[in-house]
Amino acid sequence: MAECANPLLLSWVKEWLDTARERNSKGVTTYKTAHDSLKSCPLPFTHPSEAQQLTGFGPKLCSRLTDKLKAYCEEHGLPMPEIPQKQRKKSKNKDDGDDEPGDEGVQPKKKARKPKPYVPGLRSGAYALILALSTLDENAPSGLTKAQTIELAQPHCDASFSAPADPNSFYTAWSSMKTLITKDLVCEKGRPLRRYSLTDEGWDVAKRIKKSSDPNQGRLDTFIAADKPAAQSNEDQFVDLGFSPPRPTAQQPSESPTKPTSSFADIIPQGELVSNPSALPTFMPIILEPGSFTVELVLDVREIRAKTDRDYMQNNLLTSGVKPIMRALELGDILWVAKARDPALLSRLGAEGDEVLLDYIIERKRLDDLVSSIKDGRFHEQKFRLRKSGIKNVIYIIEEISMNSDHFQKYEEAVQSAIAGTQVVEGYFIKKTQKMDDTIRYLVSMTKLLKQRYEKKPLHLIPTKVITTGNYMPLVEHLRETKPATEFHITYSAFASLSSKSETLTLRDVYLKMLMCTRGITGEKALEIQKRWKTPIEFVEAYKRIEEKERRGEQSRKRKAELVSAEMGNLVGRKKIAKALSVKVAEVWGDI
């Protein structure tokens, strides 16, 4: 090391490099770079801090060398070299010819950053609590109780103060109170009845919140409906819904389940599928004038938050100003109806019941339920029935609750594929929410929007007497093509009858459902099979003819296994059936 200008420093760096190599440490590269640059440096250093100008040397490595040099000097009774002064800086005063000495090689300590003032997230628990407590007079000696605080805070918060967002958790928006007390923004007094009030710092935060944003934003009692143009894309109709409705003055119990849907089954008679537009019935629509009805939300009684909290959605809708009609729905989880103010109005006009179905329906899926419905085939069966319903605006709400990551990872691709297919192929709208509270806010906003849209214009009804199970869908499609400016509706009773899972199914529907029981046969594939073999007996006989012709044996089995793939193997996209799936179908229908 004689050729090195700083042999002592180099020996220590070499020692650390060898140790790093023995330990197979990631620092080998760093020490190797520093060793090589120090070895090739021709300038002698008076202090290790000067090595920082070389490649591979940073403050940390120079500090280690400094400590090593201190120990070396103490061991050998040598004075410790002083840190060399940097170049003198010129004085800011041009008249002063003296230079100010720079610091002695030690970087000045950075000024401690001034902590940013605390501002809670918009519509978070802390945000709502501060706004609630700021309603007190600054000089008021007493505070608010927990119940009073929650009542004032809830309109300002997106989460619930009474129930956790996740059934498996116990944290509510009230948990933010502990944070506010810890930050000395809220003062807690009294036992056993605790009262809460803002500290001086809390009042400062409240003032900043009110200054930076409108404190009435999202207030339930200050809702002003935004005027929207009548013609909008479907996406605009659903996405831009950020408001909240008026809060009711008094809680009323939700309407109990009405007449059982089983009584609707015989309203719509069976009928052959109509494919010729000229064979479709002609009719004079029944017209409901504006003011004769109100738009109401209908919620399925099975929509629960947890087994121990069955009325959570119903109660929170009611608190938010929407009184849901509770009943067991034949199809979907949420829909909207126009309910006649006069219960006998529709019967006088030649229809039944007192409700008219609007053109919106929602299927709600928690993420775990979506995974399970994809696995057992319910997801495709539900979409098939929704398509048969004739409702134009189908919305899927997917609540992205937390799931076991290992379990979800297995099905993540299937979930993404199912969501994409639902959007692109079926054309349904997907609304993703994080928890049930978000879903409730969306339903409240949708109800407000639909009230705006429908209560100020007449409704056109198709008389139930002209509808059959065979002509309904062709009639709806024909009306949408020939009269796109007018929406035609049916009564809720007629819809329930058409949507019944069993009583009104045609042979074709049963056939398609039978085909879709085979894993891998989607609605599209089932329809393609039905086009080629019209009925179940025709499909079975196609396999029998192969058996009779080949007289059983390996050749017969091979021909049966390839029957469907030979017909549909050349199709493009989701309609294609490959050989592996064709074998599964043959095992069920061809007895191979």
C-alpha positions in Angstrom: 0.0 0.0 0.0 3.1 2.2 -0.2 1.9 3.8 -3.4 -1.3 5.0 -1.7 -1.3 8.6 -0.3 -3.6 7.5 2.7 -2.4 4.0 3.6 -3.9 4.1 7.1 -7.4 4.9 5.9 -7.0 2.4 3.1 -6.1 -0.4 5.5 -9.3 0.2 7.5 -11.4 0.3 4.3 -9.7 -3.0 3.2 -10.5 -4.6 6.6 -14.2 -3.7 6.2 -14.2 -5.0 2.6 -12.7 -8.3 3.7 -15.3 -8.7 6.5 -18.1 -7.9 4.1 -16.8 -10.6 1.7 -16.7 -13.2 4.5 -20.3 -12.4 5.5 -21.4 -12.3 1.9 -22.9 -8.8 2.7 -24.5 -6.4 0.2 -21.9 -3.8 1.3 -19.1 -5.5 -0.7 -19.8 -3.4 -3.8 -19.8 -0.1 -1.7 -16.6 -1.0 0.1 -14.9 -2.1 -3.1 -15.7 1.1 -4.9 -14.5 3.2 -1.9 -11.3 1.1 -1.6 -10.4 1.5 -5.3 -11.0 5.2 -5.4 -9.0 5.8 -2.2 -6.2 3.7 -3.4 -5.9 5.6 -6.7 -6.2 9.1 -5.0 -2.8 10.9 -5.1 -3.8 13.5 -2.5 -3.0 13.0 1.2 -5.9 13.8 3.6 -5.5 15.5 7.0 -8.9 14.4 8.2 -11.2 11.5 7.1 -14.0 13.9 6.3 -12.0 15.1 3.2 -12.5 11.6 1.6 -16.1 12.4 1.0 -15.1 14.0 -2.3 -14.2 10.6 -3.6 -16.5 8.1 -5.3 -18.0 5.6 -2.8 -17.5 7.8 0.3 -20.5 9.3 2.0 -21.1 10.9 5.4 -21.6 7.5 7.0 -18.4 5.9 5.8 -16.4 9.1 6.6 -17.9 9.1 10.1 -16.7 5.5 10.6 -13.2 6.4 9.5 -13.2 9.4 11.8 -14.2 7.2 14.8 -11.5 4.7 13.8 -8.9 7.5 13.6 -9.9 8.8 17.1 -9.4 5.3 18.5 -6.1 5.0 16.7 -4.8 8.4 18.0 -5.9 7.6 21.6 -4.1 4.2 21.5 -0.9 5.7 20.2 -1.0 9.0 22.2 -1.3 11.1 19.1 -3.3 14.3 18.7 -6.5 14.0 16.8 -6.4 16.1 13.5 -8.8 18.9 13.3 -11.4 19.2 10.6 -10.0 21.6 7.9 -11.9 24.8 7.4 -13.9 25.2 4.2 -13.3 28.2 1.9 -14.5 31.4 3.5 -17.7 32.7 2.3 -17.9 36.2 1.1 -19.8 38.5 3.3 -23.3 39.5 2.2 -22.4 43.1 3.0 -20.3 44.3 0.1 -18.7 47.1 2.3 -17.4 44.5 4.7 -14.1 43.1 3.3 -13.8 40.4 5.9 -14.9 37.0 5.0 -17.1 34.9 7.3 -15.6 31.6 8.2 -17.5 28.6 7.0 -18.4 25.8 9.2 -15.6 23.4 10.2 -16.5 20.6 7.8 -19.6 19.7 9.7 -22.9 20.2 7.9 -25.2 22.5 9.8 -28.1 20.9 11.4 -31.3 21.2 9.4 -33.9 23.4 10.9 -36.6 21.3 12.4 -39.6 21.3 10.1 -42.5 23.2 11.6 -45.3 20.6 12.1 -48.1 21.0 9.7 -51.4 22.0 11.4 -53.7 19.0 11.8 -56.6 18.9 9.3 -58.7 15.7 9.3 -59.8 14.1 6.0 -62.9 15.3 4.4 -66.1 13.6 5.7 -64.0 11.3 8.0 -64.9 10.5 11.6 -62.6 13.2 13.1 -63.8 15.8 10.5 -67.5 15.2 11.5 -66.8 15.2 15.3 -64.9 18.5 15.1 -67.7 20.1 13.1 -70.3 18.7 15.5 -68.5 20.0 18.6 -68.0 23.4 16.9 -71.7 24.0 17.2 -71.2 24.8 20.9 -70.5 28.3 22.0 -66.8 28.9 22.6 -67.5 30.0 26.1 -70.0 27.2 27.0 -68.9 25.5 30.2 -70.4 22.1 29.4 -69.9 19.9 26.4 -72.0 17.4 24.4 -72.7 13.8 25.4 -71.7 11.0 23.1 -75.3 10.6 21.8 -75.6 14.3 21.1 -72.2 14.4 19.4 -73.1 11.5 17.2 -76.4 12.9 16.2 -74.8 16.2 15.0 -71.7 14.5 13.4 -73.4 11.7 11.4 -74.6 14.0 8.5 -71.0 15.1 8.0 -69.4 11.6 7.9 -69.4 8.9 5.3 -69.0 6.1 7.8 -71.4 5.0 10.6 -70.8 6.0 14.2 -72.9 3.1 15.5 -71.9 0.1 13.4 -68.4 -1.0 12.0 -67.9 -0.7 8.3 -66.8 -4.4 8.3 -68.8 -7.0 10.2 -65.6 -8.6 11.3 -64.2 -5.4 12.8 -65.3 -3.3 15.8 -64.0 0.1 14.8 -66.6 2.8 14.0 -66.3 6.4 13.1 -66.5 7.1 16.8 -63.0 5.6 17.2 -61.7 8.9 15.8 -62.6 10.5 19.1 -59.6 8.8 20.8 -57.3 10.4 18.1 -58.7 13.8 18.8 -58.3 13.5 22.5 -54.7 12.2 22.1 -53.9 15.3 19.9 -55.4 17.6 22.6 -58.1 18.8 20.2 -61.0 17.5 22.3 -61.4 17.7 26.0 -63.3 14.8 27.8 -64.9 15.5 31.2 -67.3 13.9 33.5 -68.0 10.4 34.9 -70.1 8.4 34.3 -71.8 10.6 31.7 -68.9 11.9 29.7 -69.1 15.2 27.9 -66.9 16.4 25.0 -65.8 19.9 24.0 -63.1 21.4 21.8 -59.9 22.7 23.2 -58.3 25.9 22.0 -56.4 23.9 19.4 -59.6 22.1 18.5 -61.3 25.4 17.8 -58.4 26.4 15.5 -58.8 23.2 13.5 -62.6 23.8 13.3 -62.0 27.3 12.0 -59.5 26.0 9.4 -62.1 23.4 8.3 -64.8 26.0 7.9 -62.5 28.3 6.1 -61.2 25.7 3.6 -64.5 24.1 2.8 -68.2 24.6 3.1 -69.2 23.1 6.4 -72.7 22.4 4.9 -71.2 20.1 2.3 -73.1 16.9 2.5 -75.4 18.2 5.2 -78.6 16.3 5.1 -80.8 19.3 5.8 -79.2 21.6 3.2 -79.5 19.3 0.1 -80.2 21.2 -3.1 -80.8 19.0 -6.1 -78.6 19.7 -9.1 -80.4 20.2 -12.4 -79.1 17.7 -14.9 -79.8 17.6 -18.7 -82.4 14.9 -19.7 -80.1 13.2 -22.2 -77.0 11.7 -20.6 -74.9 8.7 -21.1 -75.6 5.8 -18.7 -72.2 6.3 -17.0 -72.9 9.9 -16.2 -76.3 9.0 -14.7 -74.6 6.7 -12.2 -71.2 8.1 -11.5 -71.9 11.7 -10.7 -74.0 11.2 -7.6 -72.4 12.8 -4.7 -75.2 14.4 -2.8 -77.3 13.3 0.2 -81.0 13.6 0.8 -83.0 15.4 3.5 -83.2 13.8 6.8 -86.7 12.9 8.1 -88.1 14.7 11.1 -89.2 11.5 12.8 -88.2 7.9 12.3 -91.0 5.7 11.1 -90.9 1.9 10.8 -90.3 0.6 7.4 -93.2 -0.8 5.4 -93.7 -4.4 6.2 -93.5 -7.0 3.4 -96.5 -6.7 1.1 -98.4 -9.4 -0.7 -96.4 -12.5 -1.4 -94.8 -12.6 -4.9 -96.1 -16.2 -5.5 -99.6 -14.6 -6.2 -98.1 -12.9 -9.2 -97.2 -16.1 -11.0 -100.4 -16.5 -13.0 -100.7 -12.9 -14.2 -98.7 -13.3 -17.4 -99.8 -16.3 -19.5 -97.5 -18.6 -21.4 -97.0 -17.9 -25.0 -94.9 -19.0 -28.0 -91.8 -17.0 -28.8 -92.7 -14.2 -31.3 -90.0 -13.5 -33.8 -92.0 -11.6 -36.5 -92.7 -7.9 -35.6 -95.9 -8.0 -37.5 -97.2 -10.6 -35.1 -96.6 -8.4 -32.1 -99.7 -7.0 -30.3 -100.8 -3.4 -30.9 -102.0 -1.4 -27.9 -102.9 2.0 -26.5 -100.5 2.7 -23.6 -101.9 3.5 -20.1 -100.6 6.9 -19.1 -100.0 8.0 -15.5 -99.9 11.7 -15.2 -97.2 13.6 -13.1 -98.3 14.0 -9.5 -100.3 10.8 -9.4 -97.4 8.7 -8.2 -94.1 8.8 -6.2 -90.9 7.1 -6.9 -90.0 4.6 -4.2 -87.1 2.3 -3.6 -87.8 -1.5 -3.1 -85.3 -3.4 -1.1 -85.1 -7.2 -0.9 -85.7 -8.4 2.6 -82.6 -10.7 2.3 -80.2 -7.8 2.0 -78.6 -7.9 5.4 -75.3 -6.7 6.8 -74.7 -9.6 9.1 -76.8 -12.4 10.8 -76.8 -10.3 13.9 -77.5 -7.0 12.2 -80.3 -7.7 9.6 -81.9 -4.3 9.6 -78.7 -2.2 9.1 -79.4 -1.2 5.5 -83.1 -0.6 6.0 -82.5 1.6 9.1 -79.7 3.7 7.5 -81.8 4.3 4.4 -84.6 5.5 6.6 -82.2 7.7 8.6 -81.0 9.2 5.3 -84.5 10.1 4.2 -85.4 7.1 2.0 -88.2 4.8 3.3 -87.7 1.5 1.5 -90.5 -0.9 0.6 -89.4 -4.3 2.0 -90.3 -7.5 0.1 -88.8 -10.7 -1.3 -87.8 -9.8 -4.8 -88.0 -12.4 -7.6 -85.0 -10.8 -9.4 -82.3 -8.4 -8.3 -81.7 -6.9 -4.8 -82.8 -3.3 -5.3 -85.2 -1.7 -7.8 -87.5 1.3 -8.0 -91.2 1.6 -8.6 -93.6 4.4 -9.3 -96.2 4.0 -6.6 -99.7 5.4 -7.3 -101.0 7.8 -4.7 -104.4 6.4 -5.2 -104.2 2.6 -4.7 -107.2 2.0 -7.1 -105.9 4.2 -9.9 -104.2 1.4 -12.0 -107.2 -0.9 -11.6 -109.5 1.9 -13.0 -107.1 2.3 -16.0 -107.1 -1.4 -16.8 -103.9 -2.6 -14.9 -103.3 -4.4 -11.7 -101.7 -3.4 -8.4 -100.6 0.1 -7.5 -96.9 0.0 -8.6 -95.1 0.5 -11.9 -91.7 -0.9 -12.5 -89.0 1.7 -13.5 -86.2 0.8 -15.8 -83.5 0.4 -13.1 -82.5 -2.7 -11.2 -79.4 -3.4 -8.9 -77.7 -6.6 -8.1 -75.5 -6.2 -5.0 -72.5 -8.4 -4.5 -69.9 -8.5 -1.7 -66.5 -9.5 -3.0 -66.7 -12.9 -1.2 -70.2 -13.5 -2.6 -69.0 -12.7 -6.1 -66.2 -15.2 -5.9 -68.6 -17.9 -4.6 -71.2 -17.1 -7.3 -68.6 -17.4 -10.0 -67.5 -20.8 -8.6 -70.9 -22.3 -8.5 -72.3 -20.7 -11.7 -74.9 -18.5 -10.0 -73.2 -15.4 -11.4 -73.9 -16.4 -15.1 -77.4 -17.6 -14.2 -78.3 -14.3 -12.6 -77.0 -12.3 -15.6 -79.1 -14.6 -17.9 -82.3 -13.8 -15.9 -81.5 -10.1 -15.8 -81.1 -10.1 -19.5 -84.5 -11.8 -19.9 -86.2 -9.3 -17.6 -86.1 -6.6 -20.3 -84.8 -3.9 -17.9 -82.5 -1.6 -19.7 -80.4 -0.2 -16.8 -78.8 -3.0 -14.9 -76.3 -2.0 -12.2 -73.9 -4.3 -10.4 -72.7 -2.9 -7.0 -69.6 -4.7 -5.9 -68.5 -4.1 -2.3 -64.8 -4.6 -2.2 -64.6 -5.8 1.4 -61.3 -7.2 2.7 -60.7 -10.9 2.0 -58.0 -13.4 2.8 -55.3 -12.4 0.3 -54.2 -16.0 -0.4 -57.8 -17.1 -1.0 -58.6 -14.1 -3.2 -55.4 -14.4 -5.2 -56.6 -17.7 -6.6 -59.7 -16.1 -8.0 -58.5 -12.6 -8.7 -58.2 -13.2 -12.5 -61.6 -14.8 -12.6 -63.2 -11.8 -10.8 -61.5 -9.3 -13.1 -62.6 -11.3 -16.1 -66.2 -11.6 -14.8 -66.4 -7.8 -14.1 -64.9 -7.0 -17.6 -67.4 -9.4 -19.3 -70.3 -7.9 -17.4 -69.3 -4.4 -18.6 -68.3 -5.1 -22.2 -70.5 -8.1 -23.2 -73.7 -7.5 -21.3 -73.3 -3.7 -21.2 -74.2 -3.5 -17.5 -72.9 -0.7 -15.3 -70.4 -1.6 -12.5 -70.3 0.5 -9.3 -67.6 -0.4 -6.9 -67.9 0.6 -3.2 -65.7 -0.1 -0.2 -68.4 -0.9 2.3 -72.1 -1.1 2.9 -72.2 2.6 4.0 -71.0 3.6 0.6 -73.7 1.4 -1.1 -76.4 3.1 1.1 -75.2 6.6 0.1 -75.3 5.5 -3.6 -78.8 4.2 -3.2 -80.0 7.4 -1.6 -78.5 9.4 -4.4 -80.0 7.2 -7.1 -83.4 7.5 -5.4 -83.1 11.3 -5.5 -82.0 11.3 -9.1 -84.9 9.0 -10.2 -87.4 11.1 -8.3 -86.2 14.1 -10.3 -86.3 12.2 -13.6 -89.7 10.5 -13.4 -92.0 12.4 -11.0 -92.3 15.4 -13.4 -93.2 13.5 -16.5 -96.0 11.0 -17.5 -95.4 7.3 -17.5 -96.4 5.1 -20.4 -97.5 1.6 -19.4 -97.9 -1.5 -21.6 -101.3 -3.1 -20.7 -100.7 -6.4 -19.0 -103.4 -8.1 -21.0 -101.3 -7.9 -24.2 -98.2 -9.4 -22.6 -97.2 -13.1 -22.7 -94.0 -14.8 -21.8 -93.2 -15.3 -25.5 -93.9 -11.8 -26.8 -92.6 -9.6 -24.0 -88.9 -9.3 -24.9 -89.6 -9.0 -28.7 -92.2 -6.3 -27.9 -89.8 -4.4 -25.6 -87.0 -4.5 -28.2 -89.4 -3.4 -31.0 -90.7 -0.5 -29.0 -87.1 0.7 -28.2 -86.2 0.6 -31.9 -89.4 2.2 -33.2 -90.1 4.7 -30.4 -86.7 5.5 -28.7 -87.9 8.8 -27.3 -90.6 7.1 -25.1 -90.0 4.8 -22.2 -92.6 2.0 -21.8 -93.1 0.3 -18.5 -95.0 -2.6 -17.0 -96.6 -3.0 -13.6 -94.6 -4.5 -10.8 -97.0 -7.4 -10.6 -96.4 -8.3 -14.3 -92.6 -8.0 -13.8 -92.7 -10.3 -10.8 -94.7 -12.8 -12.8 -92.3 -12.7 -15.7 -89.3 -13.0 -13.4 -90.6 -16.0 -11.5 -87.8 -18.6 -11.5 -90.0 -21.6 -12.2 -93.7 -20.9 -13.0 -93.2 -18.9 -16.2 -90.2 -20.7 -17.7 -90.6 -21.9 -21.2 -89.1 -25.1 -22.5 -86.4 -23.1 -24.1 -85.5 -21.4 -20.8 -85.4 -24.8 -19.0 -83.2 -26.2 -21.8 -80.8 -23.3 -21.5 -80.7 -23.6 -17.7 -80.0 -27.4 -18.1 -77.1 -26.7 -20.4 -75.6 -24.1 -18.1 -75.5 -26.6 -15.3 -72.4 -28.0 -17.0 -69.3 -26.2 -15.6 -67.9 -24.0 -18.4 -71.2 -23.5 -20.3 -72.0 -19.8 -20.1 -75.2 -18.2 -21.3 -73.6 -17.4 -24.7 -72.5 -20.9 -25.3 -75.8 -22.3 -24.2 -77.6 -20.1 -26.7 -75.3 -21.3 -29.5 -76.0 -24.9 -28.6 -79.8 -24.2 -28.5 -79.6 -22.7 -32.0 -78.2 -25.9 -33.4 -80.3 -28.4 -31.4 -83.6 -26.7 -30.7 -84.9 -28.9 -27.9 -83.4 -31.3 -25.3 -84.8 -34.3 -27.1 -83.3 -33.2 -30.3 -79.9 -32.8 -28.6 -80.1 -36.3 -27.0 -81.2 -37.9 -30.3 -78.2 -36.4 -32.1 -76.0 -38.4 -29.7 -78.2 -41.5 -30.2 -77.8 -41.4 -34.0 -74.0 -41.4 -33.6 -74.4 -44.5 -31.3 -76.6 -46.3 -33.8 -74.4 -45.5 -36.7 -71.1 -46.5 -35.1 -72.6 -49.4 -33.1 -71.0 -48.4 -29.9 -67.2 -48.7 -29.3 -64.3 -46.4 -29.2 -65.2 -44.7 -32.5 -68.7 -44.0 -31.3 -67.3 -42.5 -28.1 -64.9 -40.3 -30.0 -67.6 -39.0 -32.3 -69.9 -38.2 -29.4 -67.1 -36.4 -27.5 -66.5 -34.2 -30.6 -70.1 -33.5 -31.6 -70.4 -30.0 -30.1 -66.8 -28.9 -30.7 -67.1 -30.0 -34.4 -70.1 -27.5 -34.7 -68.8 -24.7 -32.5 -65.1 -25.1 -32.4 -64.7 -22.5 -35.2 -66.7 -19.7 -33.4 -64.9 -16.6 -32.2 -64.6 -15.4 -28.6 -66.9 -16.5 -25.8 -69.2 -18.6 -28.0 -66.4 -21.1 -29.0 -66.6 -24.6 -27.4 -63.3 -26.5 -27.4 -62.9 -30.2 -27.3 -62.4 -30.5 -23.5 -65.7 -28.7 -22.8 -67.4 -30.8 -25.6 -66.4 -33.9 -23.7 -68.0 -32.6 -20.5 -71.3 -32.0 -22.4 -71.1 -35.4 -24.0 -70.7 -37.1 -20.6 -74.0 -35.5 -19.5 -76.1 -35.6 -22.7 -74.5 -38.4 -24.6 -73.8 -40.9 -21.8 -70.1 -41.6 -22.8 
